Each structure stands twice: as structure tokens, then as C-alpha cells.
Amino acid sequence: MLRYFFGIITLVLSVTACTTSGGSAPVSDRYNPSERPPPYYVVSAGDTLFSIAWRYGFNVKGLATANKLAPPYTIYPGQALVLQESTRVIAAAAKPAPTKNKPSTSKARVTPSKPVAAAKVPIPKPAIKSIPAVLDSSEAWRWPISGPLVRSFVATGQEHKGIDIKGKMGEPVRAAKAGVVVYSGSGLVGYGNLLILKHSDRYLSAYGHNRRLLVKEGDSVKAGAVIAELGDSGTDSPKVHFEVRIDGKPVDPLRLLPRR
């Protein structure tokens, strides 16, 4: 019994030493294609439809269609979204056929009524600018920083849906391709200060673990533009976590980036 007690004490001390002397453990990605998402998601402050789609591995357009949202996909805190994709096309309301008025035989004079002014309803300003739906195939992908690759893409499970590139604290992080910023914040657990760029209706890229974000949602950026300062976000060393998703699904960025 005494030996068992001392064994428990030793185990607790060893775990405590690992967590206090070795620094913060690397953060794993939350996306897991085998894990079924909840049926609904309640929007929080700072969310965009793109960040929600990214979190659960959805195609943004499919998620928007399922929730009957039109571009620029404006959402509000407290709004409940159904977490599913839909390819169903929502048909526009049919316009009534024009009717031909028969000439009146009456000679009575008719006084036209004054038009009634429409009530002014505040319209939310679009947060995300639209960009061309077709990716410019002539523009090559670029590495966000020039440092060495320290962690590779993992295709199975949820271990690592991007690559990690080592760098120096504060080093400029650059856009891998021209696009529009559709998320800028720290609301997605595991990514630290995160930027998501939209390059087309199908292609998104993300840049995590930044020290400082230099662009905001709605900004258009050119390929190679400085968008952030490199950081660590609680990981074991300064690095950029870089992901690319096509139709909401992660792909190995090394398939797109130039060899070096």
C-alpha cells in the first residue's frame, strides 16, 4: 500500500515537471473530417461565415446556401446557423407578367395619387468585398516565409491539416496568393492570431500563430503583400502555420507551393 502511494506521488511530480519546465505544447488543429459536427452553431462576436466553415470543414458556399445567405454572407451574434452544406439553388421569385391596360372610354379626369415614400431601413454594410470566382491560374503560389519546413501535412485524422514553417519573431508573413481577407482574429482555438484569405469561390488559405495581424476583414491583398508579423501563439517556437483548403477540405500546401 505504501509503495502504491509513493508511486502515485512520483507520477504526479513527473507530470507537473513536464508541464512547467518544457514550455507550452504545440497546438493541434481542430478540424476532424471523421467527427460529426453539431446540428446548429450560434454565432459569436467576431465570427464570420468563413471562420465557421473553416472550423467545421465546410464549403462556404454550401453552408451559405443551406442557411439561405447571399453574398457578402453577413451574420450576427446570437444567430443560429444550421451546420450542413447544400447545393440546392434557391430560385428567385418569379416576376408577374406585365398586363396591358385597355384604353378607357370614360372622359372623367383622374388625378394621380402622390407616391408614398418608402420607409428607410438601415442596411448593414457588407464586410467582405467580392472577388472574381475564377482563380488566376497564371499566378504561382508563394511561400508565406522563407524559413525551413518543421512540420508536414497529415492526411488522416485531425493531427495536422497544414504545414509549419519556422521563422524569426516579428518576421513579415506574406500572402501566398492574391485574395481578400475573410477572417482576421483569434476566435479559432488552436490557431492563435489567424488570417484567412479567399482566393476564389473554391480556394482559401490560412496563416496562424501570428504575433500581430496587419490587415482587416474586407481588405484586398496582392500576392506577396505583408499581412502579419510572425509569432508563436503558445507553441514551442516562432513559426507560421499555413493551410490551404479547396471546397472546404484541407489539401497539402506542398502540392501548390514551388519546390525549394
Summary of the structure (lengths in Angstrom):
residues: 260
radius of gyration: 25.7
end to end distance: 59.8
largest distance: 113.9
contacts: 662
relative contact order: 0.18
helix: 15%
strand: 23%
